[in-house]
Amino acid sequence: MIITLSDLLAGIRERKAALGIIDTPERTDAMRNSGSRRTARKRAMLARIEERSRDAGAV
């Protein structure tokens, strides 16, 4: 079975409406990953990624 992206998004919108979920900028911000619970290991990994991308001229 092939599902198009528009069909998938329509289904998501229907389920959200049925559950009473209303997307607002405040709700979206609350659901974003703030990174406040990252481990030291993950922070170090992200710092290495940032450094390597700067060295490569990607940033």
PDB file of N, CA, C and O in Angstrom:
ATOM      1  N   MET A   1       0.832  -1.172   0.000  1.00  0.00           N
ATOM      2  CA  MET A   1       0.000   0.000   0.000  1.00  0.00           C
ATOM      3  C   MET A   1       0.886   1.248   0.000  1.00  0.00           C
ATOM      4  O   MET A   1       1.805   1.361   0.811  1.00  0.00           O
ATOM      5  N   ILE A   2       0.616   2.155  -0.884  1.00  0.00           N
ATOM      6  CA  ILE A   2       1.371   3.395  -0.977  1.00  0.00           C
ATOM      7  C   ILE A   2       0.534   4.526  -0.383  1.00  0.00           C
ATOM      8  O   ILE A   2      -0.622   4.727  -0.756  1.00  0.00           O
ATOM      9  N   ILE A   3       1.134   5.250   0.537  1.00  0.00           N
ATOM     10  CA  ILE A   3       0.465   6.387   1.162  1.00  0.00           C
ATOM     11  C   ILE A   3       1.229   7.642   0.761  1.00  0.00           C
ATOM     12  O   ILE A   3       2.442   7.728   0.948  1.00  0.00           O
ATOM     13  N   THR A   4       0.518   8.600   0.217  1.00  0.00           N
ATOM     14  CA  THR A   4       1.169   9.850  -0.159  1.00  0.00           C
ATOM     15  C   THR A   4       1.386  10.708   1.080  1.00  0.00           C
ATOM     16  O   THR A   4       0.742  10.514   2.111  1.00  0.00           O
ATOM     17  N   LEU A   5       2.291  11.646   0.961  1.00  0.00           N
ATOM     18  CA  LEU A   5       2.562  12.538   2.080  1.00  0.00           C
ATOM     19  C   LEU A   5       1.322  13.343   2.448  1.00  0.00           C
ATOM     20  O   LEU A   5       1.041  13.555   3.628  1.00  0.00           O
ATOM     21  N   SER A   6       0.588  13.786   1.445  1.00  0.00           N
ATOM     22  CA  SER A   6      -0.615  14.575   1.738  1.00  0.00           C
ATOM     23  C   SER A   6      -1.664  13.734   2.467  1.00  0.00           C
ATOM     24  O   SER A   6      -2.356  14.242   3.350  1.00  0.00           O
ATOM     25  N   ASP A   7      -1.788  12.450   2.108  1.00  0.00           N
ATOM     26  CA  ASP A   7      -2.713  11.564   2.822  1.00  0.00           C
ATOM     27  C   ASP A   7      -2.260  11.344   4.267  1.00  0.00           C
ATOM     28  O   ASP A   7      -3.076  11.334   5.189  1.00  0.00           O
ATOM     29  N   LEU A   8      -0.967  11.170   4.450  1.00  0.00           N
ATOM     30  CA  LEU A   8      -0.421  10.975   5.790  1.00  0.00           C
ATOM     31  C   LEU A   8      -0.688  12.201   6.658  1.00  0.00           C
ATOM     32  O   LEU A   8      -1.138  12.076   7.797  1.00  0.00           O
ATOM     33  N   LEU A   9      -0.407  13.386   6.113  1.00  0.00           N
ATOM     34  CA  LEU A   9      -0.626  14.616   6.870  1.00  0.00           C
ATOM     35  C   LEU A   9      -2.104  14.843   7.167  1.00  0.00           C
ATOM     36  O   LEU A   9      -2.453  15.335   8.240  1.00  0.00           O
ATOM     37  N   ALA A  10      -2.967  14.488   6.229  1.00  0.00           N
ATOM     38  CA  ALA A  10      -4.410  14.623   6.461  1.00  0.00           C
ATOM     39  C   ALA A  10      -4.846  13.724   7.616  1.00  0.00           C
ATOM     40  O   ALA A  10      -5.647  14.130   8.457  1.00  0.00           O
ATOM     41  N   GLY A  11      -4.317  12.503   7.651  1.00  0.00           N
ATOM     42  CA  GLY A  11      -4.638  11.587   8.743  1.00  0.00           C
ATOM     43  C   GLY A  11      -4.155  12.106  10.087  1.00  0.00           C
ATOM     44  O   GLY A  11      -4.842  11.968  11.099  1.00  0.00           O
ATOM     45  N   ILE A  12      -2.970  12.702  10.091  1.00  0.00           N
ATOM     46  CA  ILE A  12      -2.431  13.272  11.328  1.00  0.00           C
ATOM     47  C   ILE A  12      -3.312  14.421  11.801  1.00  0.00           C
ATOM     48  O   ILE A  12      -3.622  14.521  12.988  1.00  0.00           O
ATOM     49  N   ARG A  13      -3.718  15.292  10.871  1.00  0.00           N
ATOM     50  CA  ARG A  13      -4.597  16.409  11.238  1.00  0.00           C
ATOM     51  C   ARG A  13      -5.917  15.902  11.811  1.00  0.00           C
ATOM     52  O   ARG A  13      -6.426  16.459  12.784  1.00  0.00           O
ATOM     53  N   GLU A  14      -6.474  14.849  11.214  1.00  0.00           N
ATOM     54  CA  GLU A  14      -7.736  14.282  11.703  1.00  0.00           C
ATOM     55  C   GLU A  14      -7.579  13.727  13.116  1.00  0.00           C
ATOM     56  O   GLU A  14      -8.432  13.955  13.974  1.00  0.00           O
ATOM     57  N   ARG A  15      -6.484  12.996  13.360  1.00  0.00           N
ATOM     58  CA  ARG A  15      -6.259  12.427  14.692  1.00  0.00           C
ATOM     59  C   ARG A  15      -6.047  13.523  15.735  1.00  0.00           C
ATOM     60  O   ARG A  15      -6.541  13.427  16.859  1.00  0.00           O
ATOM     61  N   LYS A  16      -5.306  14.566  15.350  1.00  0.00           N
ATOM     62  CA  LYS A  16      -5.106  15.680  16.280  1.00  0.00           C
ATOM     63  C   LYS A  16      -6.435  16.339  16.627  1.00  0.00           C
ATOM     64  O   LYS A  16      -6.693  16.658  17.788  1.00  0.00           O
ATOM     65  N   ALA A  17      -7.274  16.540  15.619  1.00  0.00           N
ATOM     66  CA  ALA A  17      -8.583  17.159  15.859  1.00  0.00           C
ATOM     67  C   ALA A  17      -9.429  16.279  16.771  1.00  0.00           C
ATOM     68  O   ALA A  17     -10.104  16.782  17.669  1.00  0.00           O
ATOM     69  N   ALA A  18      -9.395  14.966  16.545  1.00  0.00           N
ATOM     70  CA  ALA A  18     -10.176  14.040  17.368  1.00  0.00           C
ATOM     71  C   ALA A  18      -9.696  14.048  18.821  1.00  0.00           C
ATOM     72  O   ALA A  18     -10.489  13.858  19.743  1.00  0.00           O
ATOM     73  N   LEU A  19      -8.396  14.269  19.018  1.00  0.00           N
ATOM     74  CA  LEU A  19      -7.831  14.295  20.365  1.00  0.00           C
ATOM     75  C   LEU A  19      -7.892  15.680  21.002  1.00  0.00           C
ATOM     76  O   LEU A  19      -7.556  15.844  22.175  1.00  0.00           O
ATOM     77  N   GLY A  20      -8.317  16.669  20.230  1.00  0.00           N
ATOM     78  CA  GLY A  20      -8.407  18.028  20.757  1.00  0.00           C
ATOM     79  C   GLY A  20      -7.074  18.740  20.837  1.00  0.00           C
ATOM     80  O   GLY A  20      -6.915  19.684  21.610  1.00  0.00           O
ATOM     81  N   ILE A  21      -6.117  18.294  20.043  1.00  0.00           N
ATOM     82  CA  ILE A  21      -4.793  18.919  20.042  1.00  0.00           C
ATOM     83  C   ILE A  21      -4.809  20.091  19.067  1.00  0.00           C
ATOM     84  O   ILE A  21      -5.109  19.929  17.884  1.00  0.00           O
ATOM     85  N   ILE A  22      -4.486  21.258  19.576  1.00  0.00           N
ATOM     86  CA  ILE A  22      -4.447  22.459  18.748  1.00  0.00           C
ATOM     87  C   ILE A  22      -3.005  22.951  18.713  1.00  0.00           C
ATOM     88  O   ILE A  22      -2.417  23.244  19.754  1.00  0.00           O
ATOM     89  N   ASP A  23      -2.439  23.040  17.518  1.00  0.00           N
ATOM     90  CA  ASP A  23      -1.065  23.511  17.379  1.00  0.00           C
ATOM     91  C   ASP A  23      -1.010  25.025  17.507  1.00  0.00           C
ATOM     92  O   ASP A  23      -1.665  25.755  16.763  1.00  0.00           O
ATOM     93  N   THR A  24      -0.221  25.474  18.456  1.00  0.00           N
ATOM     94  CA  THR A  24       0.031  26.899  18.635  1.00  0.00           C
ATOM     95  C   THR A  24       1.544  27.079  18.733  1.00  0.00           C
ATOM     96  O   THR A  24       2.253  26.121  19.040  1.00  0.00           O
ATOM     97  N   PRO A  25       2.046  28.271  18.482  1.00  0.00           N
ATOM     98  CA  PRO A  25       3.492  28.484  18.626  1.00  0.00           C
ATOM     99  C   PRO A  25       3.994  28.135  20.028  1.00  0.00           C
ATOM    100  O   PRO A  25       5.091  27.596  20.177  1.00  0.00           O
ATOM    101  N   GLU A  26       3.204  28.435  21.047  1.00  0.00           N
ATOM    102  CA  GLU A  26       3.609  28.127  22.422  1.00  0.00           C
ATOM    103  C   GLU A  26       3.719  26.619  22.635  1.00  0.00           C
ATOM    104  O   GLU A  26       4.665  26.142  23.263  1.00  0.00           O
ATOM    105  N   ARG A  27       2.754  25.878  22.113  1.00  0.00           N
ATOM    106  CA  ARG A  27       2.766  24.416  22.247  1.00  0.00           C
ATOM    107  C   ARG A  27       3.960  23.826  21.502  1.00  0.00           C
ATOM    108  O   ARG A  27       4.627  22.921  22.001  1.00  0.00           O
ATOM    109  N   THR A  28       4.220  24.342  20.312  1.00  0.00           N
ATOM    110  CA  THR A  28       5.354  23.859  19.526  1.00  0.00           C
ATOM    111  C   THR A  28       6.659  24.116  20.266  1.00  0.00           C
ATOM    112  O   THR A  28       7.516  23.234  20.321  1.00  0.00           O
ATOM    113  N   ASP A  29       6.828  25.305  20.836  1.00  0.00           N
ATOM    114  CA  ASP A  29       8.038  25.618  21.594  1.00  0.00           C
ATOM    115  C   ASP A  29       8.191  24.698  22.800  1.00  0.00           C
ATOM    116  O   ASP A  29       9.302  24.276  23.119  1.00  0.00           O
ATOM    117  N   ALA A  30       7.096  24.387  23.465  1.00  0.00           N
ATOM    118  CA  ALA A  30       7.142  23.519  24.638  1.00  0.00           C
ATOM    119  C   ALA A  30       7.561  22.100  24.266  1.00  0.00           C
ATOM    120  O   ALA A  30       8.167  21.403  25.080  1.00  0.00           O
ATOM    121  N   MET A  31       7.250  21.669  23.060  1.00  0.00           N
ATOM    122  CA  MET A  31       7.567  20.306  22.633  1.00  0.00           C
ATOM    123  C   MET A  31       8.982  20.185  22.066  1.00  0.00           C
ATOM    124  O   MET A  31       9.479  19.072  21.894  1.00  0.00           O
ATOM    125  N   ARG A  32       9.630  21.296  21.776  1.00  0.00           N
ATOM    126  CA  ARG A  32      10.979  21.254  21.209  1.00  0.00           C
ATOM    127  C   ARG A  32      11.976  20.744  22.240  1.00  0.00           C
ATOM    128  O   ARG A  32      11.791  20.904  23.447  1.00  0.00           O
ATOM    129  N   ASN A  33      13.031  20.130  21.735  1.00  0.00           N
ATOM    130  CA  ASN A  33      14.088  19.631  22.599  1.00  0.00           C
ATOM    131  C   ASN A  33      14.998  20.795  22.968  1.00  0.00           C
ATOM    132  O   ASN A  33      15.700  21.330  22.110  1.00  0.00           O
ATOM    133  N   SER A  34      14.991  21.185  24.223  1.00  0.00           N
ATOM    134  CA  SER A  34      15.807  22.314  24.668  1.00  0.00           C
ATOM    135  C   SER A  34      17.257  21.915  24.903  1.00  0.00           C
ATOM    136  O   SER A  34      18.138  22.772  24.966  1.00  0.00           O
ATOM    137  N   GLY A  35      17.506  20.623  25.032  1.00  0.00           N
ATOM    138  CA  GLY A  35      18.859  20.153  25.286  1.00  0.00           C
ATOM    139  C   GLY A  35      19.255  20.211  26.748  1.00  0.00           C
ATOM    140  O   GLY A  35      20.394  19.893  27.091  1.00  0.00           O
ATOM    141  N   SER A  36      18.346  20.608  27.610  1.00  0.00           N
ATOM    142  CA  SER A  36      18.685  20.767  29.025  1.00  0.00           C
ATOM    143  C   SER A  36      18.961  19.441  29.725  1.00  0.00           C
ATOM    144  O   SER A  36      19.590  19.426  30.783  1.00  0.00           O
ATOM    145  N   ARG A  37      18.508  18.343  29.163  1.00  0.00           N
ATOM    146  CA  ARG A  37      18.728  17.043  29.809  1.00  0.00           C
ATOM    147  C   ARG A  37      19.818  16.233  29.125  1.00  0.00           C
ATOM    148  O   ARG A  37      19.934  15.030  29.358  1.00  0.00           O
ATOM    149  N   ARG A  38      20.622  16.880  28.280  1.00  0.00           N
ATOM    150  CA  ARG A  38      21.692  16.163  27.588  1.00  0.00           C
ATOM    151  C   ARG A  38      22.776  15.743  28.564  1.00  0.00           C
ATOM    152  O   ARG A  38      23.083  16.442  29.530  1.00  0.00           O
ATOM    153  N   THR A  39      23.344  14.583  28.284  1.00  0.00           N
ATOM    154  CA  THR A  39      24.451  14.107  29.104  1.00  0.00           C
ATOM    155  C   THR A  39      25.727  14.827  28.686  1.00  0.00           C
ATOM    156  O   THR A  39      25.802  15.416  27.609  1.00  0.00           O
ATOM    157  N   ALA A  40      26.725  14.767  29.557  1.00  0.00           N
ATOM    158  CA  ALA A  40      28.022  15.370  29.238  1.00  0.00           C
ATOM    159  C   ALA A  40      28.611  14.724  27.989  1.00  0.00           C
ATOM    160  O   ALA A  40      29.247  15.395  27.177  1.00  0.00           O
ATOM    161  N   ARG A  41      28.400  13.436  27.843  1.00  0.00           N
ATOM    162  CA  ARG A  41      28.914  12.715  26.672  1.00  0.00           C
ATOM    163  C   ARG A  41      28.277  13.243  25.384  1.00  0.00           C
ATOM    164  O   ARG A  41      28.964  13.439  24.382  1.00  0.00           O
ATOM    165  N   LYS A  42      26.982  13.469  25.417  1.00  0.00           N
ATOM    166  CA  LYS A  42      26.285  13.980  24.238  1.00  0.00           C
ATOM    167  C   LYS A  42      26.731  15.409  23.936  1.00  0.00           C
ATOM    168  O   LYS A  42      26.920  15.763  22.772  1.00  0.00           O
ATOM    169  N   ARG A  43      26.901  16.228  24.963  1.00  0.00           N
ATOM    170  CA  ARG A  43      27.367  17.602  24.756  1.00  0.00           C
ATOM    171  C   ARG A  43      28.757  17.616  24.119  1.00  0.00           C
ATOM    172  O   ARG A  43      29.028  18.420  23.228  1.00  0.00           O
ATOM    173  N   ALA A  44      29.633  16.725  24.579  1.00  0.00           N
ATOM    174  CA  ALA A  44      30.982  16.636  24.016  1.00  0.00           C
ATOM    175  C   ALA A  44      30.927  16.202  22.556  1.00  0.00           C
ATOM    176  O   ALA A  44      31.662  16.728  21.720  1.00  0.00           O
ATOM    177  N   MET A  45      30.061  15.248  22.251  1.00  0.00           N
ATOM    178  CA  MET A  45      29.920  14.786  20.874  1.00  0.00           C
ATOM    179  C   MET A  45      29.448  15.927  19.975  1.00  0.00           C
ATOM    180  O   MET A  45      29.981  16.117  18.882  1.00  0.00           O
ATOM    181  N   LEU A  46      28.457  16.682  20.428  1.00  0.00           N
ATOM    182  CA  LEU A  46      27.945  17.796  19.634  1.00  0.00           C
ATOM    183  C   LEU A  46      29.005  18.879  19.453  1.00  0.00           C
ATOM    184  O   LEU A  46      29.073  19.513  18.400  1.00  0.00           O
ATOM    185  N   ALA A  47      29.827  19.092  20.468  1.00  0.00           N
ATOM    186  CA  ALA A  47      30.916  20.072  20.355  1.00  0.00           C
ATOM    187  C   ALA A  47      31.927  19.621  19.312  1.00  0.00           C
ATOM    188  O   ALA A  47      32.417  20.438  18.531  1.00  0.00           O
ATOM    189  N   ARG A  48      32.247  18.322  19.290  1.00  0.00           N
ATOM    190  CA  ARG A  48      33.176  17.799  18.276  1.00  0.00           C
ATOM    191  C   ARG A  48      32.597  17.949  16.879  1.00  0.00           C
ATOM    192  O   ARG A  48      33.309  18.307  15.941  1.00  0.00           O
ATOM    193  N   ILE A  49      31.313  17.677  16.741  1.00  0.00           N
ATOM    194  CA  ILE A  49      30.652  17.831  15.440  1.00  0.00           C
ATOM    195  C   ILE A  49      30.732  19.284  14.986  1.00  0.00           C
ATOM    196  O   ILE A  49      31.055  19.563  13.832  1.00  0.00           O
ATOM    197  N   GLU A  50      30.441  20.196  15.887  1.00  0.00           N
ATOM    198  CA  GLU A  50      30.494  21.630  15.569  1.00  0.00           C
ATOM    199  C   GLU A  50      31.903  22.039  15.152  1.00  0.00           C
ATOM    200  O   GLU A  50      32.079  22.754  14.165  1.00  0.00           O
ATOM    201  N   GLU A  51      32.900  21.589  15.898  1.00  0.00           N
ATOM    202  CA  GLU A  51      34.288  21.922  15.590  1.00  0.00           C
ATOM    203  C   GLU A  51      34.700  21.374  14.225  1.00  0.00           C
ATOM    204  O   GLU A  51      35.334  22.074  13.435  1.00  0.00           O
ATOM    205  N   ARG A  52      34.340  20.134  13.955  1.00  0.00           N
ATOM    206  CA  ARG A  52      34.703  19.524  12.668  1.00  0.00           C
ATOM    207  C   ARG A  52      34.012  20.221  11.507  1.00  0.00           C
ATOM    208  O   ARG A  52      34.608  20.383  10.443  1.00  0.00           O
ATOM    209  N   SER A  53      32.772  20.632  11.695  1.00  0.00           N
ATOM    210  CA  SER A  53      32.072  21.313  10.608  1.00  0.00           C
ATOM    211  C   SER A  53      32.669  22.701  10.375  1.00  0.00           C
ATOM    212  O   SER A  53      32.743  23.160   9.235  1.00  0.00           O
ATOM    213  N   ARG A  54      33.097  23.373  11.452  1.00  0.00           N
ATOM    214  CA  ARG A  54      33.776  24.668  11.284  1.00  0.00           C
ATOM    215  C   ARG A  54      35.095  24.485  10.546  1.00  0.00           C
ATOM    216  O   ARG A  54      35.419  25.256   9.643  1.00  0.00           O
ATOM    217  N   ASP A  55      35.864  23.454  10.934  1.00  0.00           N
ATOM    218  CA  ASP A  55      37.145  23.182  10.280  1.00  0.00           C
ATOM    219  C   ASP A  55      36.967  22.874   8.797  1.00  0.00           C
ATOM    220  O   ASP A  55      37.822  23.206   7.976  1.00  0.00           O
ATOM    221  N   ALA A  56      35.855  22.241   8.467  1.00  0.00           N
ATOM    222  CA  ALA A  56      35.583  21.885   7.071  1.00  0.00           C
ATOM    223  C   ALA A  56      34.971  23.052   6.298  1.00  0.00           C
ATOM    224  O   ALA A  56      34.780  22.963   5.085  1.00  0.00           O
ATOM    225  N   GLY A  57      34.663  24.144   6.997  1.00  0.00           N
ATOM    226  CA  GLY A  57      34.079  25.303   6.331  1.00  0.00           C
ATOM    227  C   GLY A  57      32.597  25.184   6.085  1.00  0.00           C
ATOM    228  O   GLY A  57      32.038  25.912   5.264  1.00  0.00           O
ATOM    229  N   ALA A  58      31.952  24.271   6.790  1.00  0.00           N
ATOM    230  CA  ALA A  58      30.514  24.057   6.580  1.00  0.00           C
ATOM    231  C   ALA A  58      29.672  25.043   7.376  1.00  0.00           C
ATOM    232  O   ALA A  58      28.493  25.233   7.077  1.00  0.00           O
ATOM    233  N   VAL A  59      30.254  25.664   8.373  1.00  0.00           N
ATOM    234  CA  VAL A  59      29.479  26.595   9.213  1.00  0.00           C
ATOM    235  C   VAL A  59      30.017  27.995   9.054  1.00  0.00           C
ATOM    236  O   VAL A  59      29.506  28.928   9.674  1.00  0.00           O
TER     237      VAL A  59
END
